[in-house]
């Protein structure tokens, strides 16, 4: 502590423009006025220091400066934690690199300081028009009322007319339902979103119902990847390769009308060979999976599936894996918000 007290003495002498017992004549009229006990909280514990005083009210900048330095260390540790490094490893790294002992509890608590940045980002105004919109939800474990439950993280990615991907927003709610999806869509609309040409998603009933009510003039494309996966689950193992190729023939056509004709041809084939359930499933989905064919051919590869959003969901899962169970919804919002904000900036 002696070195800290010495630094405070030096700072006061510079302020007075003269040293201790120095009778230097200056235009600066202020005088020493003893000391006052002052505590300084650091990563190393609480230090009891003697803060020099003057009659005119000298204020040391040392405390603010030190606290900013300490804050930057803990901020770096908190960001490492939010990037997928366990608190135990971050604490050890902080000790080795910064020479400071930062407890796991301190790191976890300090991530709350990042709330403001996340909240500002997730409430930024949106453009009124995006050409395409991808929506999906992923699930994370959260403690609630002394139970571990799953909470859905609703995420939306938009594509501008220039072809730029933008993470428009997210929210954390209960299981996927029409009401929860409408709540999320209202959040986007309250920030300025008005018009979308095409929404791409899987066929969650609540989601589709919310799309139909929230975006009346918008077309909806059922994710081709999800459809194919669900379709093949109904197919006998020995027929999976053949039937997958037959579905591929539908998407190989160049226009919606040609896709429709090929789809009807495959439906008749499945019916003729005793696969009525599969034929019915394809017939019900046919118009939903070929919507993208009515848009710019250069965009087909991007808008036929939700793969872009699926990869983002996988990244969220990967980087939150170390947490396993979040203590509350606020911590989910904080952590996921930080990751999505960082991804969007990149």
C-alpha positions as CSV (number, residue, x, y, z in Angstrom):
1,X,0.0,0.0,0.0
2,X,3.0,2.3,0.5
3,X,3.5,2.7,-3.2
4,X,-0.2,3.7,-3.7
5,X,0.1,6.3,-0.9
6,X,3.3,7.6,-2.5
7,X,1.6,8.0,-5.9
8,X,-1.2,10.0,-4.2
9,X,1.4,12.3,-2.6
10,X,3.0,12.9,-6.0
11,X,-0.3,13.7,-7.6
12,X,-1.1,16.2,-4.9
13,X,2.3,17.9,-5.2
14,X,1.8,18.2,-8.9
15,X,-1.6,19.8,-8.3
16,X,-0.1,22.3,-5.8
17,X,3.0,22.9,-8.0
18,X,5.4,22.5,-5.0
19,X,6.7,19.6,-2.9
20,X,6.4,18.9,0.8
21,X,7.9,21.8,2.9
22,X,8.8,23.6,-0.3
23,X,8.3,27.4,0.1
24,X,7.9,28.0,-3.7
25,X,6.0,31.1,-4.6
26,X,3.3,30.5,-7.2
27,X,0.1,32.1,-8.3
28,X,-1.8,29.0,-7.3
29,X,-3.4,29.5,-4.0
30,X,-4.1,26.2,-2.2
31,X,-2.6,24.4,0.7
32,X,-2.2,21.0,2.2
33,X,-4.9,20.0,4.7
34,X,-4.0,16.6,6.1
35,X,-5.3,13.2,5.0
36,X,-8.5,11.2,4.8
37,X,-9.0,7.5,5.0
38,X,-10.2,6.1,1.7
39,X,-11.0,2.5,0.7
40,X,-10.2,1.1,-2.8
41,X,-11.9,-2.0,-4.0
42,X,-9.6,-4.1,-6.3
43,X,-9.4,-7.6,-7.7
44,X,-6.9,-8.2,-4.9
45,X,-9.2,-7.2,-2.2
46,X,-9.9,-3.9,-0.3
47,X,-7.0,-1.5,0.2
48,X,-7.1,1.1,3.0
49,X,-5.3,4.2,1.7
50,X,-4.6,7.7,3.0
51,X,-6.0,10.2,0.5
52,X,-4.2,13.7,0.7
53,X,-6.5,16.7,1.0
54,X,-6.1,20.4,0.4
55,X,-8.2,23.4,1.7
56,X,-9.6,24.1,-1.8
57,X,-10.8,20.5,-2.2
58,X,-8.2,18.6,-4.3
59,X,-9.7,15.5,-6.0
60,X,-7.4,12.7,-7.0
61,X,-7.8,11.1,-10.4
62,X,-6.0,8.0,-9.2
63,X,-9.1,6.2,-8.0
64,X,-11.0,6.7,-11.3
65,X,-8.0,5.8,-13.3
66,X,-7.3,2.6,-11.4
67,X,-10.9,1.6,-11.4
68,X,-11.0,2.0,-15.2
69,X,-7.9,-0.2,-15.6
70,X,-9.5,-2.8,-13.4
71,X,-12.8,-2.5,-15.2
72,X,-11.1,-3.1,-18.6
73,X,-9.5,-6.4,-17.2
74,X,-12.9,-7.6,-16.0
75,X,-14.6,-6.5,-19.2
76,X,-12.1,-8.5,-21.2
77,X,-12.7,-11.6,-19.0
78,X,-16.5,-11.2,-19.3
79,X,-16.3,-11.0,-23.0
80,X,-14.1,-14.2,-23.1
81,X,-16.8,-15.9,-21.0
82,X,-19.6,-14.8,-23.4
83,X,-17.5,-16.1,-26.3
84,X,-17.6,-19.6,-24.9
85,X,-14.7,-19.9,-22.5
86,X,-15.6,-21.3,-19.0
87,X,-15.4,-19.0,-16.0
88,X,-12.8,-21.3,-14.5
89,X,-10.5,-21.0,-17.5
90,X,-11.1,-17.3,-17.8
91,X,-10.2,-16.8,-14.1
92,X,-6.9,-18.8,-14.6
93,X,-6.1,-16.8,-17.8
94,X,-6.8,-13.5,-16.1
95,X,-4.3,-14.5,-13.4
96,X,-1.6,-15.6,-15.9
97,X,-2.0,-12.8,-18.5
98,X,-3.2,-9.8,-16.4
99,X,-1.6,-10.7,-13.1
100,X,-5.0,-10.2,-11.5
101,X,-7.2,-12.7,-9.7
102,X,-10.7,-12.5,-11.1
103,X,-13.2,-14.9,-9.5
104,X,-15.7,-16.8,-11.6
105,X,-18.5,-15.1,-9.6
106,X,-17.1,-11.7,-10.5
107,X,-17.0,-12.6,-14.2
108,X,-20.5,-13.9,-14.2
109,X,-21.8,-10.8,-12.4
110,X,-19.8,-8.3,-14.5
111,X,-21.4,-9.6,-17.7
112,X,-24.4,-7.6,-16.6
113,X,-22.5,-4.4,-17.4
114,X,-22.8,-5.4,-21.0
115,X,-26.6,-5.4,-20.8
116,X,-26.8,-1.8,-22.0
117,X,-24.8,-2.4,-25.2
118,X,-27.0,-5.5,-26.0
119,X,-30.3,-3.6,-25.2
120,X,-29.3,-0.7,-27.5
121,X,-28.4,-3.1,-30.3
122,X,-31.6,-5.1,-30.1
123,X,-33.8,-2.0,-30.1
124,X,-32.2,-0.2,-33.0
125,X,-34.6,1.1,-35.7
126,X,-35.1,-1.2,-38.6
127,X,-35.6,-0.4,-42.3
128,X,-39.2,-0.6,-43.4
129,X,-38.5,-3.0,-46.2
130,X,-36.5,-6.2,-46.4
131,X,-36.7,-8.5,-49.5
132,X,-36.4,-11.8,-47.6
133,X,-36.8,-12.8,-44.0
134,X,-35.6,-16.0,-42.3
135,X,-37.2,-16.9,-38.9
136,X,-36.5,-19.8,-36.6
137,X,-36.2,-20.7,-32.9
138,X,-33.7,-22.6,-30.9
139,X,-34.1,-23.9,-27.4
140,X,-31.9,-23.4,-24.3
141,X,-32.2,-24.7,-20.7
142,X,-33.2,-22.2,-18.0
143,X,-33.9,-22.4,-14.3
144,X,-37.3,-21.0,-13.5
145,X,-39.3,-21.4,-10.2
146,X,-36.8,-24.0,-9.0
147,X,-37.2,-26.1,-12.2
148,X,-35.1,-26.5,-15.3
149,X,-37.2,-25.7,-18.4
150,X,-36.6,-25.1,-22.1
151,X,-37.0,-21.5,-23.4
152,X,-37.2,-20.7,-27.1
153,X,-34.9,-18.1,-28.6
154,X,-36.7,-16.5,-31.5
155,X,-34.3,-15.1,-34.2
156,X,-34.9,-13.3,-37.5
157,X,-32.4,-12.6,-40.3
158,X,-33.2,-10.2,-43.1
159,X,-31.8,-9.8,-46.6
160,X,-31.8,-6.3,-48.1
161,X,-32.3,-5.4,-51.7
162,X,-28.5,-5.2,-52.0
163,X,-28.2,-8.8,-50.8
164,X,-26.8,-8.0,-47.3
165,X,-27.6,-10.3,-44.4
166,X,-28.7,-8.5,-41.2
167,X,-29.7,-10.0,-37.9
168,X,-32.9,-8.1,-37.3
169,X,-33.6,-9.2,-33.7
170,X,-34.3,-11.9,-31.2
171,X,-36.3,-12.5,-28.1
172,X,-36.6,-15.2,-25.4
173,X,-40.1,-16.6,-24.8
174,X,-41.8,-19.9,-24.0
175,X,-42.4,-22.7,-26.5
176,X,-43.2,-21.8,-30.1
177,X,-46.9,-20.7,-30.4
178,X,-48.9,-18.3,-32.5
179,X,-49.0,-15.8,-29.7
180,X,-45.3,-15.9,-29.0
181,X,-44.4,-15.6,-32.6
182,X,-46.8,-12.7,-33.0
183,X,-45.1,-11.0,-30.0
184,X,-41.8,-11.4,-31.7
185,X,-43.1,-10.0,-35.0
186,X,-44.7,-7.1,-33.2
187,X,-41.3,-6.3,-31.7
188,X,-39.8,-6.1,-35.2
189,X,-42.7,-4.1,-36.5
190,X,-42.5,-1.6,-33.6
191,X,-38.9,-1.0,-34.6
192,X,-39.9,-0.1,-38.1
193,X,-40.3,-3.3,-40.2
194,X,-43.3,-2.9,-42.6
195,X,-42.8,-4.9,-45.8
196,X,-41.3,-8.3,-46.7
197,X,-41.5,-10.0,-50.1
198,X,-40.9,-13.6,-48.8
199,X,-40.5,-15.3,-45.4
200,X,-38.7,-18.6,-45.2
201,X,-39.2,-20.9,-42.3
202,X,-40.0,-24.5,-41.2
203,X,-43.7,-25.5,-40.9
204,X,-44.3,-24.9,-37.3
205,X,-48.1,-24.4,-37.0
206,X,-47.9,-21.5,-34.6
207,X,-45.3,-19.8,-36.7
208,X,-47.2,-20.1,-40.0
209,X,-50.4,-18.8,-38.3
210,X,-48.5,-15.8,-36.9
211,X,-47.0,-15.1,-40.3
212,X,-50.4,-15.1,-42.0
213,X,-51.8,-12.6,-39.5
214,X,-48.7,-10.4,-39.0
215,X,-47.6,-10.1,-42.7
216,X,-50.8,-10.3,-44.8
217,X,-49.3,-9.5,-48.2
218,X,-46.1,-11.6,-47.8
219,X,-45.5,-14.9,-49.4
220,X,-44.2,-17.9,-47.4
221,X,-41.7,-20.5,-48.4
222,X,-41.4,-23.7,-46.5
223,X,-37.8,-24.7,-45.9
224,X,-36.9,-27.3,-48.5
225,X,-34.3,-28.9,-46.2
226,X,-36.8,-29.4,-43.4
227,X,-39.5,-30.7,-45.8
228,X,-37.1,-33.3,-47.4
229,X,-36.0,-34.5,-43.9
230,X,-39.6,-34.9,-42.7
231,X,-40.6,-36.6,-46.0
232,X,-37.8,-39.2,-45.8
233,X,-38.8,-40.0,-42.2
234,X,-42.0,-41.5,-43.7
235,X,-40.2,-43.5,-46.4
236,X,-39.2,-47.2,-45.9
237,X,-35.3,-47.4,-45.4
238,X,-34.8,-49.4,-48.7
239,X,-36.7,-46.7,-50.7
240,X,-35.0,-43.5,-49.2
241,X,-32.4,-43.1,-52.0
242,X,-35.0,-43.6,-54.8
243,X,-37.6,-41.3,-53.2
244,X,-35.1,-38.6,-52.4
245,X,-34.1,-38.6,-56.1
246,X,-37.7,-38.3,-57.1
247,X,-38.2,-35.3,-54.8
248,X,-35.0,-33.8,-56.3
249,X,-36.6,-34.0,-59.8
250,X,-39.3,-31.6,-58.6
251,X,-36.8,-28.9,-57.5
252,X,-34.7,-29.5,-60.7
253,X,-37.4,-27.8,-62.8
254,X,-37.0,-24.2,-63.9
255,X,-40.5,-22.7,-63.2
256,X,-43.2,-23.1,-60.6
257,X,-45.5,-24.6,-63.3
258,X,-42.9,-27.2,-64.3
259,X,-42.3,-28.0,-60.6
260,X,-46.0,-28.4,-60.1
261,X,-46.3,-30.8,-63.0
262,X,-43.4,-32.9,-61.9
263,X,-44.8,-33.0,-58.3
264,X,-48.2,-34.2,-59.5
265,X,-46.4,-36.9,-61.6
266,X,-44.5,-38.1,-58.5
267,X,-47.8,-38.1,-56.4
268,X,-49.4,-40.4,-59.0
269,X,-46.3,-42.7,-58.8
270,X,-46.5,-43.0,-55.0
271,X,-50.2,-43.7,-55.1
272,X,-49.9,-46.3,-57.8
273,X,-47.2,-48.1,-55.8
274,X,-49.2,-48.2,-52.6
275,X,-47.6,-45.2,-50.8
276,X,-50.8,-43.2,-50.2
277,X,-49.6,-41.5,-47.0
278,X,-46.4,-40.3,-48.7
279,X,-48.4,-39.1,-51.7
280,X,-50.8,-37.2,-49.5
281,X,-47.9,-35.6,-47.6
282,X,-46.3,-34.4,-50.9
283,X,-49.6,-33.2,-52.3
284,X,-50.2,-31.1,-49.1
285,X,-46.8,-29.6,-49.2
286,X,-46.2,-29.1,-52.9
287,X,-47.4,-25.5,-53.2
288,X,-45.5,-24.5,-50.1
289,X,-42.1,-25.8,-51.2
290,X,-41.9,-24.3,-54.7
291,X,-42.8,-20.7,-53.8
292,X,-39.1,-19.6,-54.2
293,X,-39.3,-20.5,-57.9
294,X,-41.3,-17.4,-58.4
295,X,-38.4,-15.1,-57.4
296,X,-35.1,-14.2,-59.0
297,X,-33.3,-17.3,-60.1
298,X,-30.0,-16.0,-58.8
299,X,-31.5,-16.0,-55.3
300,X,-32.9,-19.5,-55.3
301,X,-30.0,-21.1,-53.6
302,X,-30.2,-18.6,-50.7
303,X,-34.0,-18.6,-50.2
304,X,-35.0,-22.2,-50.6
305,X,-33.8,-23.2,-47.1
306,X,-33.2,-21.7,-43.7
307,X,-29.6,-23.0,-43.7
308,X,-28.2,-19.5,-42.9
309,X,-30.2,-19.3,-39.8
310,X,-29.7,-22.9,-38.9
311,X,-25.9,-22.3,-38.8
312,X,-26.4,-19.3,-36.6
313,X,-28.5,-21.4,-34.2
314,X,-25.7,-24.0,-34.1
315,X,-23.2,-21.3,-33.3
316,X,-25.4,-20.1,-30.4
317,X,-25.7,-23.7,-29.1
318,X,-21.9,-24.2,-29.4
319,X,-20.9,-21.1,-27.6
320,X,-23.5,-21.4,-24.8
321,X,-22.7,-25.1,-24.3
322,X,-20.3,-24.3,-21.4
323,X,-23.2,-22.7,-19.4
324,X,-25.5,-25.7,-19.8
325,X,-28.3,-24.3,-17.7
326,X,-28.9,-20.5,-17.5
327,X,-29.9,-19.1,-14.1
328,X,-32.7,-17.0,-15.5
329,X,-34.1,-15.5,-18.7
330,X,-32.1,-12.3,-18.3
331,X,-28.8,-14.2,-18.5
332,X,-30.0,-15.9,-21.7
333,X,-30.9,-12.6,-23.2
334,X,-27.6,-11.1,-22.2
335,X,-25.5,-14.0,-23.5
336,X,-27.4,-14.7,-26.8
337,X,-27.7,-10.9,-27.4
338,X,-23.9,-10.5,-27.1
339,X,-23.2,-13.3,-29.5
340,X,-25.7,-12.1,-32.1
341,X,-24.6,-8.5,-31.8
342,X,-21.0,-9.6,-32.4
343,X,-22.0,-11.8,-35.3
344,X,-24.0,-9.1,-36.9
345,X,-21.1,-6.6,-36.7
346,X,-18.8,-9.1,-38.4
